[in-house]
């Protein structure tokens, strides 16, 4: 109502950004995981919750809870790893289109809310494979479009209209808050599976009848944490404890900080890398991986000032020699002590 005043604009924009972050990260994500279903409170039950987000809850739960948490970091099965549009592991064949993946990652970060909605629909696979949509998929698309329409109407039509003559500043404030929420959410989620040192897996590496223990190990090697204060953990929806979350996805989020030291003891006992860094370092590491893998394996190491032009021609012609890559498998870890 008073957004034409600079102080009120900044206060309102900041408050709205914080509200959207908390609604998506600390409340929505964790409620839809069923972390609070044990309370039997219909207001915060995973079967009834709706959030301030473009993704319909049922579609998000299927894509995230069922697919991502089951096939964590398995190339070709976990679209949450790169959202199906990026090269996220050295074993993936490099193609010239990967050169622009840092740009696409920035675009995805800016419209993250709607990128997640598209990811939940598996639209990337349909477009790449030129598949026709089934009747069921068309229904899902209509449901997602209706949810997105309601979000857009609320944020960019109704609330600006309520501001009367100040509609332009309110529109700018809402857009700024949504952009801040998208960039923050994208950064936190990137830190969970993208930083350097996080493992990705091929389906061939996994036993057809994967044991529960092997599943736990894959979650541990395929996730990374963010270290920081309690406030930072709250704003991250406690996804700053991504390792603990992937081991116990339905544990109430406020308990992750309590079990983290015991989880780390297991890592130390078996000589496993517990990937945890401050937010800035973890975000930088994730972006470093995105940029590094936008280029062919070994391209940077082979490039210097003398051969820069021939190396650039190699990129545009896609004449890139393969580089052998080794990776840590899911077996062979022994306890450090008896």
C-alpha positions as CSV (number, residue, x, y, z in Angstrom):
1,X,0.0,0.0,0.0
2,X,2.9,2.4,0.6
3,X,5.4,0.9,-1.9
4,X,6.0,4.3,-3.6
5,X,8.1,5.2,-0.5
6,X,11.6,3.9,-0.8
7,X,11.8,2.7,2.8
8,X,8.5,0.9,2.6
9,X,9.5,-0.6,-0.8
10,X,12.7,-2.2,0.6
11,X,11.0,-3.3,3.8
12,X,8.1,-4.9,1.9
13,X,10.3,-6.5,-0.8
14,X,12.6,-8.0,1.9
15,X,9.7,-9.3,3.9
16,X,8.0,-10.9,0.9
17,X,11.3,-12.5,-0.3
18,X,11.9,-14.0,3.2
19,X,8.3,-15.2,3.4
20,X,8.5,-16.9,0.0
21,X,11.9,-18.5,0.9
22,X,10.5,-19.9,4.2
23,X,7.3,-21.0,2.6
24,X,9.1,-22.9,-0.1
25,X,12.2,-24.2,1.7
26,X,11.6,-24.7,5.4
27,X,7.8,-25.3,5.3
28,X,6.7,-26.5,1.8
29,X,9.6,-28.8,1.0
30,X,9.6,-30.5,4.4
31,X,5.8,-30.7,4.8
32,X,5.5,-32.3,1.3
33,X,8.1,-34.8,2.4
34,X,5.7,-35.9,5.1
35,X,8.1,-34.8,7.9
36,X,5.2,-33.5,10.0
37,X,2.5,-36.1,9.1
38,X,3.0,-37.8,12.5
39,X,1.3,-34.8,14.1
40,X,-2.0,-35.6,12.3
41,X,-2.6,-31.9,11.8
42,X,-4.5,-31.5,8.4
43,X,-3.1,-27.9,8.1
44,X,0.5,-29.2,7.7
45,X,-0.1,-32.7,6.3
46,X,1.6,-33.8,3.0
47,X,-1.7,-34.9,1.6
48,X,-3.4,-31.5,2.0
49,X,-0.6,-28.9,1.8
50,X,-0.5,-26.4,-1.0
51,X,2.4,-23.9,-1.3
52,X,3.3,-20.5,-2.8
53,X,4.9,-22.2,-5.8
54,X,4.1,-22.9,-9.4
55,X,4.5,-26.7,-9.0
56,X,1.3,-28.6,-8.1
57,X,2.1,-30.6,-4.9
58,X,1.2,-34.0,-6.4
59,X,3.5,-33.6,-9.4
60,X,6.4,-32.2,-7.2
61,X,6.1,-35.2,-4.8
62,X,6.2,-37.7,-7.6
63,X,9.3,-36.1,-9.3
64,X,11.1,-35.2,-6.1
65,X,10.1,-37.7,-3.3
66,X,9.8,-40.7,-5.5
67,X,12.2,-40.3,-8.5
68,X,14.9,-38.0,-7.1
69,X,15.2,-39.6,-3.7
70,X,15.1,-43.1,-5.2
71,X,17.5,-42.6,-8.1
72,X,19.7,-40.0,-6.5
73,X,22.6,-38.9,-8.8
74,X,22.1,-41.8,-11.3
75,X,22.8,-40.3,-14.7
76,X,19.8,-40.6,-17.0
77,X,17.4,-41.4,-14.2
78,X,17.7,-38.5,-11.8
79,X,16.7,-35.4,-13.7
80,X,17.2,-33.4,-10.6
81,X,20.9,-33.8,-11.4
82,X,21.2,-31.0,-14.0
83,X,17.4,-31.1,-14.6
84,X,18.1,-33.0,-17.8
85,X,19.6,-30.0,-19.6
86,X,23.2,-29.9,-18.4
87,X,26.4,-32.1,-18.4
88,X,27.1,-32.8,-14.8
89,X,29.6,-35.7,-15.0
90,X,32.8,-36.4,-17.0
91,X,31.4,-39.7,-18.3
92,X,28.6,-37.9,-20.1
93,X,29.5,-37.3,-23.8
94,X,30.4,-33.7,-24.4
95,X,28.5,-31.9,-27.2
96,X,28.9,-28.3,-28.5
97,X,25.5,-27.4,-26.9
98,X,27.1,-27.8,-23.5
99,X,29.1,-24.7,-24.1
100,X,26.1,-22.6,-23.2
101,X,25.2,-24.5,-20.0
102,X,26.5,-21.8,-17.7
103,X,24.1,-19.4,-19.3
104,X,21.2,-21.8,-19.1
105,X,22.0,-22.4,-15.5
106,X,21.8,-18.7,-14.8
107,X,18.5,-18.6,-16.7
108,X,17.2,-21.6,-14.7
109,X,18.2,-19.8,-11.4
110,X,16.3,-16.7,-12.4
111,X,13.0,-18.5,-13.2
112,X,13.6,-21.4,-10.8
113,X,10.0,-21.7,-9.6
114,X,8.8,-22.3,-13.1
115,X,11.8,-24.4,-14.1
116,X,11.0,-26.8,-11.3
117,X,7.4,-27.0,-12.6
118,X,8.6,-27.9,-16.0
119,X,11.0,-30.4,-14.6
120,X,8.2,-32.1,-12.6
121,X,6.4,-32.6,-15.9
122,X,9.4,-34.3,-17.6
123,X,8.9,-31.9,-20.5
124,X,12.6,-32.1,-21.3
125,X,12.5,-35.8,-22.1
126,X,9.4,-35.3,-24.3
127,X,11.0,-32.4,-26.3
128,X,14.4,-34.2,-26.7
129,X,12.8,-37.5,-27.8
130,X,10.1,-35.7,-29.8
131,X,7.5,-37.8,-28.0
132,X,3.8,-37.1,-28.3
133,X,2.1,-36.4,-25.0
134,X,-0.2,-39.0,-23.7
135,X,-3.7,-38.1,-22.4
136,X,-2.5,-38.4,-18.8
137,X,0.5,-36.0,-19.6
138,X,-1.9,-33.5,-21.2
139,X,-4.0,-33.5,-18.0
140,X,-0.8,-32.9,-15.9
141,X,0.2,-30.0,-18.2
142,X,-3.2,-28.4,-17.8
143,X,-3.0,-28.8,-14.0
144,X,0.5,-27.2,-13.9
145,X,-0.6,-24.4,-16.2
146,X,-3.6,-23.6,-14.0
147,X,-1.3,-23.5,-10.9
148,X,1.2,-21.3,-12.7
149,X,-1.7,-19.0,-13.9
150,X,-2.9,-18.6,-10.3
151,X,0.6,-17.8,-9.1
152,X,1.2,-15.2,-11.9
153,X,-2.2,-13.6,-11.3
154,X,-1.7,-13.3,-7.6
155,X,1.8,-11.9,-7.8
156,X,1.6,-9.7,-10.9
157,X,-2.1,-8.7,-11.2
158,X,-4.1,-8.8,-7.9
159,X,-1.5,-7.4,-5.5
160,X,-0.3,-4.6,-7.8
161,X,-4.0,-3.7,-8.5
162,X,-4.6,-3.5,-4.7
163,X,-1.8,-0.9,-4.5
164,X,-3.8,1.5,-6.7
165,X,-1.6,4.3,-8.0
166,X,1.5,2.5,-6.7
167,X,0.9,-0.5,-8.8
168,X,4.2,-0.1,-10.7
169,X,6.4,-0.1,-7.6
170,X,4.4,-3.0,-6.1
171,X,4.9,-5.0,-9.4
172,X,8.6,-4.3,-9.3
173,X,8.7,-5.2,-5.6
174,X,7.0,-8.6,-6.2
175,X,9.2,-9.3,-9.2
176,X,12.3,-8.5,-7.1
177,X,11.2,-10.7,-4.2
178,X,10.4,-13.6,-6.5
179,X,13.8,-13.2,-8.2
180,X,15.6,-13.2,-4.9
181,X,13.7,-16.3,-3.8
182,X,14.5,-18.1,-7.0
183,X,18.2,-17.3,-6.9
184,X,18.5,-18.3,-3.2
185,X,16.6,-21.6,-3.7
186,X,18.6,-22.4,-6.8
187,X,21.9,-21.7,-4.9
188,X,20.9,-23.9,-1.9
189,X,19.7,-26.8,-4.0
190,X,22.8,-26.6,-6.3
191,X,25.0,-27.0,-3.2
192,X,23.2,-30.3,-2.4
193,X,24.4,-32.3,-5.4
194,X,26.5,-30.2,-7.7
195,X,29.7,-29.2,-5.9
196,X,33.1,-30.7,-6.8
197,X,33.7,-34.0,-5.1
198,X,30.0,-35.1,-5.1
199,X,29.6,-38.5,-6.9
200,X,27.4,-39.2,-9.8
201,X,26.6,-42.8,-10.8
202,X,25.8,-44.8,-13.9
203,X,23.1,-47.4,-13.8
204,X,25.6,-50.1,-14.9
205,X,27.5,-49.4,-11.7
206,X,24.5,-50.4,-9.6
207,X,23.4,-53.9,-8.7
208,X,20.0,-54.7,-10.1
209,X,18.9,-55.6,-6.6
210,X,20.5,-52.7,-4.8
211,X,20.7,-53.4,-1.0
212,X,19.5,-50.9,1.5
213,X,23.1,-50.4,2.6
214,X,24.2,-49.6,-0.9
215,X,21.3,-47.1,-1.2
216,X,22.5,-45.3,2.0
217,X,26.1,-45.2,0.6
218,X,24.9,-43.7,-2.7
219,X,23.0,-41.0,-0.8
220,X,26.1,-40.2,1.3
221,X,28.5,-40.0,-1.6
222,X,26.0,-38.1,-3.8
223,X,25.1,-35.3,-1.4
224,X,26.9,-32.3,0.1
225,X,26.2,-30.0,3.1
226,X,26.5,-26.2,3.8
227,X,28.1,-25.2,7.1
228,X,26.8,-22.1,8.9
229,X,24.6,-20.7,11.6
230,X,21.2,-21.8,12.7
231,X,19.7,-18.8,10.8
232,X,21.3,-20.0,7.6
233,X,20.0,-23.5,8.2
234,X,16.5,-22.2,8.7
235,X,16.6,-20.1,5.5
236,X,17.9,-23.1,3.6
237,X,15.0,-25.2,4.8
238,X,17.7,-27.3,6.6
239,X,18.7,-28.5,3.1
240,X,22.1,-27.3,4.3
241,X,22.1,-30.8,5.8
242,X,21.5,-32.4,2.5
243,X,23.5,-35.5,3.5
244,X,21.3,-36.1,6.5
245,X,18.2,-35.3,4.5
246,X,19.0,-37.9,1.9
247,X,19.6,-40.5,4.5
248,X,16.5,-39.7,6.4
249,X,14.2,-37.7,4.0
250,X,11.1,-37.9,6.3
251,X,12.9,-36.9,9.5
252,X,11.6,-33.5,10.8
253,X,14.1,-30.9,9.4
254,X,14.9,-29.3,12.8
255,X,16.5,-32.7,13.8
256,X,19.2,-32.7,11.1
257,X,21.5,-30.4,13.0
258,X,21.2,-32.8,16.0
259,X,22.1,-36.0,14.1
260,X,24.8,-34.5,11.9
261,X,27.7,-35.1,14.3
262,X,26.7,-38.8,14.6
263,X,26.4,-39.1,10.8
264,X,29.8,-37.6,10.4
265,X,31.3,-40.1,12.8
266,X,30.1,-42.9,10.4
267,X,31.8,-41.1,7.5
268,X,35.0,-40.9,9.5
269,X,34.9,-44.5,10.6
270,X,34.6,-45.8,7.0
271,X,37.0,-43.2,5.4
272,X,34.2,-41.5,3.4
273,X,34.4,-37.9,2.3
274,X,31.9,-35.7,4.3
275,X,31.4,-32.9,1.8
276,X,30.6,-29.7,3.8
277,X,31.7,-26.1,3.2
278,X,30.4,-22.6,3.9
279,X,27.7,-21.3,1.5
280,X,29.9,-19.1,-0.6
281,X,32.6,-21.8,-1.1
282,X,29.9,-24.5,-1.9
283,X,28.1,-22.2,-4.4
284,X,31.4,-21.4,-6.1
285,X,32.3,-25.0,-6.2
286,X,29.0,-25.9,-7.9
287,X,29.4,-23.2,-10.5
288,X,33.0,-24.2,-11.1
289,X,31.7,-27.7,-11.9
290,X,29.0,-26.4,-14.2
291,X,31.5,-24.3,-16.1
292,X,34.3,-26.9,-16.2
293,X,31.9,-29.6,-17.6
294,X,30.6,-27.2,-20.2
295,X,34.0,-27.9,-21.9
296,X,35.4,-31.3,-23.0
297,X,37.3,-33.4,-20.5
298,X,40.9,-32.1,-20.3
299,X,40.3,-29.1,-22.6
300,X,41.4,-26.5,-20.1
301,X,44.5,-28.5,-19.2
302,X,45.5,-28.8,-22.9
303,X,44.9,-25.2,-23.7
304,X,47.5,-22.4,-23.6
305,X,48.1,-19.1,-25.3
306,X,50.0,-20.7,-28.2
307,X,47.3,-23.2,-29.1
308,X,44.2,-21.2,-28.1
309,X,42.8,-20.7,-31.7
310,X,43.2,-24.3,-32.7
311,X,41.6,-25.4,-29.4
312,X,38.6,-23.0,-30.0
313,X,38.2,-24.5,-33.5
314,X,38.1,-27.9,-31.9
315,X,35.1,-26.8,-29.8
316,X,33.1,-25.5,-32.7
317,X,33.9,-28.5,-34.9
318,X,33.2,-30.9,-32.0
319,X,36.5,-32.7,-32.8
320,X,37.3,-33.5,-29.2
321,X,39.3,-36.6,-28.3
322,X,37.8,-38.6,-25.5
323,X,39.5,-38.6,-22.1
324,X,39.3,-41.7,-19.9
325,X,37.6,-41.0,-16.6
326,X,37.7,-43.2,-13.5
327,X,35.3,-42.9,-10.6
328,X,34.7,-44.4,-7.2
329,X,32.2,-47.2,-7.2
330,X,29.8,-48.3,-4.5
331,X,31.9,-51.1,-3.2
332,X,35.3,-51.5,-1.6
333,X,35.0,-49.3,1.4
334,X,36.3,-50.8,4.5
335,X,36.2,-49.5,8.1
336,X,39.2,-47.5,9.2
337,X,39.3,-49.4,12.4
338,X,38.1,-53.0,13.3
